[in-house]
């Protein structure tokens, strides 16, 4: 029988639980009731603002407007921050204040860049018709808008849509100044967004007259001149304050297209442009037709600078940027400098001819419109740089921007990494060429066929894709990327599964530097274009000879292996068009997916050159491969460049060219081969001498390839 106390305690616990349950139910009920009453009060409050009918439509519009305004403000802030970062330093491209005179490798002047500090004049000292001509042509509403001329932009768009040949663009003077001060000339949406924000920033911080003054001082006017004052001195040999109306019209026509309408490049185009500027003056109401009649009848006559029109402008732009970096870190207080560059005018002309002639002759057939080339000596000095087909039409330097994929030209890094990391590998090592998938990615060969076991040299020679991918699996992809950066590639790129096949963004100049390592016996070979900088008074600022010695980055054995394999590409592989009679040439072709980029990178014992062909808008070509036009242009340049010079050997390549000596008829003695190219040697003369040599050799019954042949010309050797 249970204790009564037990039953009493049990009933007490049950009572407490029932009480707690009742309290919880009541609390929840009261809480729900209070929420309901509160919600009713809120509804009653907001019911006072309830509208219907047409009023509701306007309320919804305003409400949505505030919502989109908030979203827009966040978006505008996000877009503005990168633009305003350019203003943090509190100065505008200060290095543009430098005046730099460039000399070639022989000490001859080849061009100028920059602006002299004493070239600036107060705005009220400039001729009134120069200011009016500029406003009439560039920005008639300059004193009315707030940095962005919406009306002018719409007018330009309508004019372009109607096909009119208008000389008034859509960008305001403030926008153009923002680009000149802070941004590059690359045509991208990101740059246009930054340009718009910076234009507003300039309008907030400077008066209209100050902006116009900066525009006249900083705008590029062609011929390496920045600012109207420098341009007046360059084109007309007079101060900007002394130019007449016809000359002012010609200067005002340069702001939008300084190289296209530069009078020393195309005088007819410059005068036609100046005539349109005079028409703008009349249309804007600044002058009458009678006031401009004399200027129309007597157009400006510029100084003859036709010899300077062939300046290596792409190289000068590149060298100017490099010079600015050196000058800014030197601490010099001078504003004028003389830069001794590495460029060779003759080799530059050879490179330009090789690239442009190939595109003009065969570009349409392959649907390709642009090309670039960089030529180095094996130790790194830049001897030629071609940044595009026409500097006058586009100043975008395609040879230095890392925005193209190298395709199979990247395989140099794959195989060299394998030789460095796997000691038992050599070019004759036989490996599997079977397809190995990485995840769901399975590489295919260009022919579409699979291969079995194959030697490394044969795989490289035939540009087989599966072998370098298999090598990347064995060595790892990160070591390949590290090796590529170590020997020359400066641009960062993702280490993806397809890296071994060239899925990386590179520049032409970096590819030339990377291949130069193998021409320079394995030593790091960064390309450089400046050997010496001094002030105008001769004080030294920089000397390349004082730079530290180059370091070895590739073993001697790997250099020999790779050079032997690259020679196989040229002798019987994808680069057969690169063969040069009497010269040991090596290299590698490259073609990207959809035929967007085509490359040939290679070298001889004398020169290294990387060539790229493609289109600026990345549209595919018509089956253009690295073994066609790039190799043709490379071979054409090298054939020119190796005329009448000592042919140097390539490490690891067995080659014995026939000696070829030009003799001086007046002295009857052979002229010793020289490494320095005679500045006056023309490609036509070189070709004729080789043709004569071949005819004589054939007339003699086919002299041995080892036999020396002396050709005596009726002119002194130095005149060739």
DOLO-197065 format. One record per residue (C-alpha): residue number from 1; residue in one letter; x, y, z. Coordinates in steps of 0.2 Angstrom, whole numbers, plus 2048, in hexadecimal, padded with zeros to 3 digits. Each point is the difference from the previous one (the first is absolute). Example, Ala and Ser with C-alpha at 12.3 -4.5 7.8 and 13.67 -1.06 7.14 Angstrom:
1|A|83E|7EA|827
2|S|806|811|7FD
//
This chain:
1|X|800|800|800
2|X|807|811|7FA
3|X|804|80E|80C
4|X|7F2|80E|800
5|X|80E|80D|800
6|X|805|7F9|7EF
7|X|7EF|803|7F8
8|X|7FF|812|808
9|X|810|805|7F8
10|X|7FB|7F9|7EF
11|X|7F0|80A|800
12|X|80A|810|805
13|X|80C|7FD|7F1
14|X|7F1|7FE|7F4
15|X|7F8|80F|807
16|X|810|80B|7FD
17|X|801|7F9|7EE
18|X|7EE|805|7FC
19|X|803|811|807
20|X|80F|803|7F6
21|X|7F7|7FA|7F0
22|X|7F2|80B|804
23|X|80C|80F|802
24|X|809|7FC|7F0
25|X|7EF|7FF|7F6
26|X|7FA|810|808
27|X|811|809|7FC
28|X|800|7FA|7EE
29|X|7EE|806|7FE
30|X|803|811|807
31|X|810|802|7F5
32|X|7F6|7FC|7F1
33|X|7F2|80B|804
34|X|80C|80E|804
35|X|808|7FE|7EF
36|X|7EF|800|7F7
37|X|7FC|810|809
38|X|811|808|7FC
39|X|7FE|7FB|7ED
40|X|7EF|807|800
41|X|806|811|807
42|X|80E|800|7F3
43|X|7F3|7FD|7F2
44|X|7F5|80D|807
45|X|80F|80C|800
46|X|806|7FC|7EE
47|X|7EE|800|7FA
48|X|801|813|801
49|X|80C|800|7F2
50|X|7F7|7F4|7F5
51|X|7FC|807|7EF
52|X|7F7|7F9|7F1
53|X|7FD|804|7EE
54|X|80C|80B|7F7
55|X|808|806|810
56|X|806|7EE|803
57|X|809|7FF|7F0
58|X|80A|80F|804
59|X|804|7FA|811
60|X|806|7EF|7F9
61|X|80B|809|7F4
62|X|808|80B|80D
63|X|802|7F1|80C
64|X|809|7F6|7F2
65|X|80A|80F|7FB
66|X|807|801|812
67|X|804|7ED|800
68|X|80A|802|7EF
69|X|808|80F|806
70|X|807|7F7|80F
71|X|806|7F2|7F5
72|X|807|80C|7F3
73|X|80A|809|80E
74|X|808|7F0|806
75|X|804|7FB|7EE
76|X|807|812|7FC
77|X|80B|7FF|810
78|X|807|7EF|7FB
79|X|804|806|7EE
80|X|807|811|806
81|X|80D|7F9|80D
82|X|80C|7F9|7F3
83|X|800|810|7F6
84|X|803|80B|80F
85|X|80E|7F5|805
86|X|80A|809|7F2
87|X|7FE|811|809
88|X|807|7FA|811
89|X|812|805|7FB
90|X|7FA|812|7FE
91|X|80A|802|7F0
92|X|7FD|7FD|7ED
93|X|80D|7F5|7F8
94|X|80E|80B|806
95|X|80C|7F6|7F5
96|X|7F8|808|7F1
97|X|808|810|805
98|X|811|7F8|7FA
99|X|807|804|7EF
100|X|809|7F1|7F9
101|X|80A|7FF|7F1
102|X|803|7EE|7FA
103|X|810|7FA|7F6
104|X|802|7EF|7F8
105|X|80E|7F4|804
106|X|80C|80A|7F5
107|X|7FC|810|808
108|X|7F5|808|7F2
109|X|7F0|809|806
110|X|7F0|7F5|7FC
111|X|7F2|80A|809
112|X|7FA|80A|80F
113|X|7F3|7FD|80D
114|X|7FA|80B|80F
115|X|7FD|813|802
116|X|80C|80D|805
117|X|7FB|80B|810
118|X|804|810|7F6
119|X|7F4|7FB|7F2
120|X|7F1|805|80A
121|X|7F7|811|7FD
122|X|7F2|808|80A
123|X|7EF|7FE|7F8
124|X|7FE|812|7FD
125|X|810|801|7F6
126|X|7FB|7F3|7F4
127|X|7F8|806|7EF
128|X|7EE|802|802
129|X|7FC|7F7|7EF
130|X|80A|7F1|807
131|X|7F5|7FF|80F
132|X|7F0|802|7F5
133|X|806|7F4|7F3
134|X|803|7F3|80E
135|X|7EF|803|808
136|X|7F7|800|7EF
137|X|807|7EF|7FC
138|X|802|7F7|810
139|X|7F2|807|80C
140|X|7F5|80E|7FB
141|X|7F6|7FF|811
142|X|810|7FF|80B
143|X|7FB|80F|80A
144|X|7EE|7F9|802
145|X|801|7EE|806
146|X|807|7F8|810
147|X|80D|7F5|7F9
148|X|7F6|7F5|7F5
149|X|7F7|808|7F1
150|X|7F0|7F5|7FF
151|X|7F9|80B|7F1
152|X|811|7FF|7F7
153|X|801|7ED|802
154|X|7EE|7FD|7F9
155|X|804|80C|7F2
156|X|810|7F6|7FC
157|X|7F7|7F0|800
158|X|7F2|806|7F5
159|X|80D|807|7F4
160|X|80A|7F0|800
161|X|7EF|7F6|7FD
162|X|7FD|80B|7F1
163|X|811|7FD|7F9
164|X|805|812|801
165|X|813|804|800
166|X|7FF|80B|80F
167|X|80F|807|808
168|X|7F8|803|811
169|X|801|7F0|80B
170|X|7F5|7FB|80F
171|X|80E|801|80E
172|X|801|811|808
173|X|810|809|803
174|X|7FF|7FC|812
175|X|7FE|7ED|7FC
176|X|80F|801|7F4
177|X|80A|809|80D
178|X|7FB|7F2|80D
179|X|807|7F3|7F4
180|X|810|809|7FD
181|X|803|803|812
182|X|7FB|7F0|808
183|X|7FC|7F2|7F4
184|X|807|7F6|7F1
185|X|7F9|801|7EE
186|X|7FA|7EE|801
187|X|7EE|800|7FA
188|X|7F6|7F7|80D
189|X|7F0|802|80A
190|X|809|801|810
191|X|80B|80E|7FA
192|X|7F1|80A|7FA
193|X|7F7|7FE|811
194|X|810|807|809
195|X|802|80E|7F3
196|X|7EE|806|804
197|X|803|800|813
198|X|810|809|7FE
199|X|7F9|80D|7F5
200|X|7F3|804|80D
201|X|80E|800|80D
202|X|80A|80D|7F5
203|X|7F1|80B|7FF
204|X|7FE|800|813
205|X|812|804|803
206|X|805|80C|7F2
207|X|7F9|80F|7F7
208|X|7FB|7FF|7ED
209|X|80F|80A|7FC
210|X|80C|7F6|80A
211|X|7F9|7F0|7F7
212|X|802|808|7EF
213|X|812|805|805
214|X|805|7EF|805
215|X|7F8|7F9|7F0
216|X|80B|80B|7F5
217|X|810|7FB|80A
218|X|7FD|7ED|802
219|X|7F7|7FB|7F0
220|X|80B|7F5|7F4
221|X|802|809|7F0
222|X|80A|7F3|7F5
223|X|813|7FF|7FD
224|X|803|7FC|812
225|X|7FA|811|805
226|X|7F5|804|80F
227|X|7F7|810|801
228|X|7FC|80E|7F3
229|X|80F|80A|803
230|X|80C|7F1|7FD
231|X|7F6|7FC|7F0
232|X|801|811|7F9
233|X|813|800|803
234|X|801|7EF|7F8
235|X|7F5|802|7F1
236|X|802|813|7FC
237|X|810|805|809
238|X|7F8|80E|809
239|X|7F8|804|811
240|X|7EE|7FB|802
241|X|7FD|813|804
242|X|805|804|7EE
243|X|7F6|7F3|7F6
244|X|7F4|807|7F3
245|X|7EE|7FA|7FD
246|X|805|7F3|7F3
247|X|80D|7F9|80C
248|X|7F4|801|80F
249|X|7F3|7F6|7F6
250|X|80D|7F2|7FC
251|X|805|7FF|812
252|X|7EE|7FF|806
253|X|7FD|7F2|7F4
254|X|80D|7F5|808
255|X|7F8|7FE|811
256|X|7F4|7F1|7FB
257|X|80C|7F7|7F4
258|X|812|807|802
259|X|809|7F3|7F6
260|X|7F3|7FE|7F2
261|X|800|813|7FD
262|X|812|805|804
263|X|806|80A|7F2
264|X|811|7F8|800
265|X|7F7|7EF|7FD
266|X|7F2|805|7F4
267|X|800|812|7FB
268|X|7F1|7FF|7F5
269|X|7F6|7F8|80E
270|X|806|80D|80C
271|X|7FA|80E|7F4
272|X|7F0|7F8|7FD
273|X|7FD|7FE|813
274|X|805|813|802
275|X|7F3|805|7F3
276|X|7F2|7F7|80A
277|X|806|808|810
278|X|7FE|811|7F7
279|X|7EE|7FB|7FB
280|X|7FD|7FC|812
281|X|805|811|805
282|X|7F3|807|7F4
283|X|7F3|7F4|805
284|X|802|804|813
285|X|7FF|812|7FC
286|X|811|804|807
287|X|806|807|7EF
288|X|7F8|805|7EF
289|X|804|7F8|7F0
290|X|808|810|7FA
291|X|80C|7FF|80F
292|X|806|7EE|7FC
293|X|801|802|7ED
294|X|812|806|800
295|X|805|7F0|80B
296|X|7F7|7F5|7F4
297|X|809|808|7F1
298|X|811|7FF|809
299|X|801|7F0|80A
300|X|80E|7FD|80D
301|X|811|7FB|7FA
302|X|808|7F5|80D
303|X|813|7FD|801
304|X|806|7F1|7F6
305|X|802|7F2|80C
306|X|7FC|7F1|7F5
307|X|810|7F8|806
308|X|7F9|7FF|811
309|X|7F0|7F8|7FB
310|X|808|7EF|800
311|X|804|801|813
312|X|7FE|7EF|809
313|X|7F1|807|809
314|X|7FA|7F0|809
315|X|811|7FE|807
316|X|801|813|805
317|X|7F0|7FE|809
318|X|807|7F1|809
319|X|811|807|804
320|X|7F8|811|806
321|X|7F6|7F6|80D
322|X|810|7F7|805
323|X|80A|810|801
324|X|7F2|808|80B
325|X|802|7F2|80D
326|X|813|802|801
327|X|800|813|800
328|X|7F2|801|80E
329|X|80B|7F5|80B
330|X|810|809|7FC
331|X|7FC|80F|80A
332|X|806|80B|7F2
333|X|7FA|812|800
334|X|802|802|7EE
335|X|7F2|801|7F3
336|X|809|7FC|7F0
337|X|809|7EF|7FD
338|X|809|7F7|7F2
339|X|7FD|7ED|7FF
340|X|80B|7F5|7F6
341|X|7F5|7F1|7FA
342|X|804|7EF|7FA
343|X|7F6|802|7EF
344|X|809|7FC|7F0
345|X|7F7|80B|7F2
346|X|805|7F3|7F2
347|X|7F9|7F1|80A
348|X|7F1|80A|804
349|X|7FC|804|7EE
350|X|803|7ED|7FC
351|X|7F4|7FB|80E
352|X|7F3|80D|7FA
353|X|801|7FA|7EE
354|X|800|7EE|804
355|X|7F0|801|80B
356|X|7F6|80D|7F6
357|X|804|7F8|7EF
358|X|7FA|7EF|805
359|X|7F0|807|807
360|X|7FD|80A|7F1
361|X|803|7F2|7F4
362|X|7F8|7F2|809
363|X|7F6|807|80E
364|X|7EF|801|7F7
365|X|802|7ED|7FB
366|X|802|7FB|812
367|X|7F4|80E|807
368|X|80E|807|80B
369|X|802|813|802
370|X|80E|802|80E
371|X|811|7FA|804
372|X|80E|804|80C
373|X|813|7FC|801
374|X|80E|803|80D
375|X|812|7FD|7FB
376|X|80E|7FE|80D
377|X|812|7FB|800
378|X|803|7F1|80B
379|X|805|80A|80F
380|X|7F0|80B|800
381|X|802|810|7F7
382|X|7F1|804|7F5
383|X|805|803|7EE
384|X|7EF|802|7F8
385|X|7EE|801|807
386|X|7F0|800|7F5
387|X|7F0|803|80A
388|X|7F4|7FF|7F2
389|X|7FC|803|7EE
390|X|7FE|813|800
391|X|805|80C|80F
392|X|7F6|80E|7F7
393|X|7F0|7F6|802
394|X|803|7F8|811
395|X|80D|804|80D
396|X|7FC|7F0|80A
397|X|810|7F6|801
398|X|7FC|7EE|7FE
399|X|812|7FA|803
400|X|800|805|812
401|X|7EE|7FC|807
402|X|7FE|7EF|807
403|X|7EF|7FC|7F9
404|X|803|7F2|7F4
405|X|802|7ED|802
406|X|80F|7F8|7F9
407|X|7F9|7EF|7FB
408|X|80E|7F3|7FD
409|X|80D|80D|801
410|X|7FE|7FE|813
411|X|806|7EE|7FE
412|X|812|806|802
413|X|7FC|802|813
414|X|7F8|7EF|801
415|X|80F|7F6|7F9
416|X|80D|80B|808
417|X|7F8|7FD|811
418|X|800|7ED|7FD
419|X|812|800|7FB
420|X|804|80A|810
421|X|7F6|7F5|80C
422|X|802|7EF|7F8
423|X|813|7FD|7FE
424|X|7FE|7F0|7F6
425|X|7F6|809|7F2
426|X|809|805|7F0
427|X|7F9|804|7EF
428|X|800|7EE|7FA
429|X|7F7|7FA|810
430|X|7F0|7F6|7FA
431|X|7F0|804|80A
432|X|7EE|7FC|7FE
433|X|7F6|80B|7F4
434|X|7EF|7F9|806
435|X|7F3|80C|805
436|X|7FF|802|813
437|X|7F0|809|806
438|X|801|80C|80F
439|X|7EF|800|807
440|X|7F4|802|7F2
441|X|80D|808|7F5
442|X|808|7F5|7F2
443|X|80D|809|7F5
444|X|800|7FC|7EE
445|X|80E|802|7F3
446|X|7FE|80C|7F2
447|X|7FE|7F2|7F3
448|X|7F3|7F8|80B
449|X|80A|7F0|800
450|X|807|7F8|80F
451|X|812|7FA|801
452|X|808|7F2|809
453|X|812|800|807
454|X|80A|80E|7F9
455|X|811|809|803
456|X|7FF|811|808
457|X|809|808|7F2
458|X|7F3|7F9|7F3
459|X|7F2|806|80B
460|X|807|811|801
461|X|804|800|7EE
462|X|7EE|7FB|7FB
463|X|7F8|80B|80D
464|X|7F7|7F1|808
465|X|7F5|806|80E
466|X|7FE|7F1|80A
467|X|812|7FE|805
468|X|802|811|808
469|X|7F0|7FD|80A
470|X|807|7EF|806
471|X|810|809|804
472|X|7F6|80D|80B
473|X|7F8|7F2|809
474|X|811|7F8|804
475|X|809|811|805
476|X|7F1|809|807
477|X|7F8|810|7F8
478|X|806|80C|80D
479|X|813|7FC|7FC
480|X|7FD|804|7EE
481|X|7F8|811|805
482|X|80E|804|80C
483|X|80D|7FB|7F2
484|X|7F7|80B|7F3
485|X|800|80F|80D
486|X|812|7FD|804
487|X|807|801|7EF
488|X|7F5|80E|7F9
489|X|7ED|801|801
490|X|7FB|80E|80B
491|X|7ED|7FF|7FF
492|X|7F7|7F6|80D
493|X|7F5|7F2|7F9
494|X|7F5|7F3|808
495|X|808|7EE|801
496|X|7F2|7F6|7F7
497|X|7FF|7EF|7F9
498|X|804|807|7EE
499|X|80F|80A|806
500|X|80B|7F4|7F7
501|X|7F8|805|7EF
502|X|802|812|802
503|X|7F1|806|80A
504|X|808|80F|807
505|X|801|812|7FC
506|X|811|806|7FA
507|X|808|80E|7F6
508|X|80B|800|7F1
509|X|80E|808|809
510|X|800|7F3|80E
511|X|800|7F2|7F4
512|X|80F|807|7F7
513|X|808|802|811
514|X|7FC|7EE|805
515|X|807|7F8|7F0
516|X|80F|80C|801
517|X|805|7F6|810
518|X|804|7F1|7F5
519|X|80A|80B|7F4
520|X|80A|807|80E
521|X|806|7EF|807
522|X|7F3|7FF|80E
523|X|802|811|808
524|X|7F1|80B|804
525|X|7FE|80D|7F2
526|X|7F3|80D|803
527|X|7FD|80B|7F1
528|X|806|812|802
529|X|7FF|810|7F5
530|X|80B|80C|809
531|X|813|800|803
532|X|803|811|807
533|X|7F7|810|806
534|X|808|811|803
535|X|7F9|811|803
536|X|801|80C|7F2
537|X|810|807|808
538|X|808|7EF|800
539|X|7FE|7FA|812
540|X|7FE|7ED|800
541|X|7EF|7FA|807
542|X|801|7EE|7FB
543|X|80C|7F4|7F8
544|X|7FB|7EE|7FB
545|X|812|7FA|802
546|X|7FF|803|813
547|X|7F1|7F4|801
548|X|804|7EF|809
549|X|806|7F1|7F6
550|X|7F3|7F4|7F9
551|X|7FD|7F0|80A
552|X|7FE|7EF|7F9
553|X|7EE|7FA|800
554|X|802|7F0|7F5
555|X|80D|7F3|800
556|X|80C|7FE|7F2
557|X|7FA|7EF|7FC
558|X|7EE|805|7FF
559|X|805|80F|7F4
560|X|808|7F3|7F4
561|X|7F1|7F5|801
562|X|7F4|80D|7FC
563|X|80A|808|7F2
564|X|802|7EF|7F8
565|X|7ED|7FE|801
566|X|7FC|811|7F9
567|X|80C|7FD|7F2
568|X|7F6|7F0|7FC
569|X|7F0|80B|7FF
570|X|808|80B|7F3
571|X|809|7F2|7F6
572|X|7F1|7F4|7FE
573|X|7F2|806|80C
574|X|7F3|80D|800
575|X|80C|80E|7FE
576|X|808|7FB|7EF
577|X|7FD|812|7F9
578|X|80C|807|80D
579|X|80F|7F7|7F7
580|X|80E|80D|7FB
581|X|80D|7FA|7F4
582|X|811|801|808
583|X|7F9|805|811
584|X|7FC|7F4|80F
585|X|7EE|805|805
586|X|7F5|7F8|80E
587|X|7EF|803|807
588|X|7EE|7FB|803
589|X|7F0|803|7F8
590|X|7F0|804|80A
591|X|7ED|800|7FC
592|X|7F2|803|80C
593|X|7EE|7F9|7FF
594|X|7F5|806|7F3
595|X|80F|807|7F7
596|X|800|811|80A
597|X|812|801|802
598|X|80F|7FA|7F6
599|X|812|801|806
600|X|812|7FC|7FB
601|X|80E|802|80D
602|X|812|7FC|7FC
603|X|811|805|7FE
604|X|811|7FE|7F8
605|X|811|803|808
606|X|7FE|813|7FC
607|X|7EE|805|803
608|X|7F0|7FA|809
609|X|7EF|805|7F9
610|X|7EE|7FC|806
611|X|7F2|803|7F3
612|X|7ED|801|803
613|X|7F2|801|7F4
614|X|7EE|802|804
615|X|7F1|80D|801
616|X|7FD|80D|80D
617|X|7EE|7FB|803
618|X|805|7EE|803
619|X|7F6|7F9|7F1
620|X|807|7F0|7F9
621|X|80B|800|7F1
622|X|7FD|7F4|7F1
623|X|80A|7F1|806
624|X|810|80B|803
625|X|80E|7F6|808
626|X|811|804|807
627|X|808|7F7|7F2
628|X|7F9|80B|7F3
629|X|800|813|801
630|X|80A|803|810
631|X|80D|7F4|7FB
632|X|801|808|7EF
633|X|802|812|807
634|X|80D|7F9|80D
635|X|80A|7F8|7F2
636|X|7FF|80F|7F5
637|X|807|80B|80E
638|X|80E|7F4|804
639|X|805|7FE|7EE
640|X|802|813|7FF
641|X|808|802|811
642|X|80E|7F3|7FD
643|X|806|807|7F0
644|X|813|805|801
645|X|802|7FC|812
646|X|80A|7F3|809
647|X|7F4|7F1|803
648|X|801|7FA|812
649|X|7FD|7EE|805
650|X|7F1|7FA|80B
651|X|805|7F5|80F
652|X|7FC|7EE|7FD
653|X|7FD|802|7EE
654|X|80C|7F9|7F3
655|X|801|80B|7F2
656|X|80E|806|7F4
657|X|7FB|80E|7F4
658|X|80B|805|7F1
659|X|80A|80F|803
660|X|7FB|80F|7F6
661|X|80B|80F|7FE
662|X|7FE|810|7F7
663|X|80F|808|7F9
664|X|805|812|7FD
665|X|804|802|7ED
666|X|80A|80F|803
667|X|80C|7F7|80C
668|X|7FE|7EF|7FA
669|X|7FF|7F9|812
670|X|7F2|7F7|808
671|X|7F6|809|80D
672|X|800|7F7|810
673|X|7EF|7FB|807
674|X|7F9|80C|80D
675|X|7F3|7FF|80D
676|X|7FB|812|7FE
677|X|7F4|802|7F2
678|X|805|80E|7F3
679|X|7F1|80D|803
680|X|7FE|802|7ED
681|X|7FE|7EE|7FB
682|X|7EF|7FE|7F7
683|X|7F7|7F0|7FE
684|X|800|801|7ED
685|X|813|801|800
686|X|801|7F1|80C
687|X|7F5|7F5|7F5
688|X|80A|805|7F0
689|X|810|7FB|808
690|X|7FA|7EF|806
691|X|7F8|7FE|7EF
692|X|811|803|7F8
693|X|809|7F5|80C
694|X|7F4|7F1|7FC
695|X|803|803|7ED
696|X|812|800|802
697|X|800|7F0|80A
698|X|7F5|7F8|7F3
699|X|80B|806|7F2
700|X|80F|7F8|809
701|X|7F7|7EF|800
702|X|7F8|801|811
703|X|80E|804|80C
704|X|800|7F7|810
705|X|7F6|807|80E
706|X|810|802|80A
707|X|809|80A|7F2
708|X|803|812|803
709|X|7F9|80C|7F3
710|X|806|811|7FD
711|X|7F5|80C|7F6
712|X|809|810|7FA
713|X|7F4|80F|7FD
714|X|803|810|7F6
715|X|7FC|80A|80F
716|X|809|802|811
717|X|7F9|7F4|80C
718|X|7FA|80E|80C
719|X|7F5|807|7F2
720|X|7F6|7F0|7FF
//
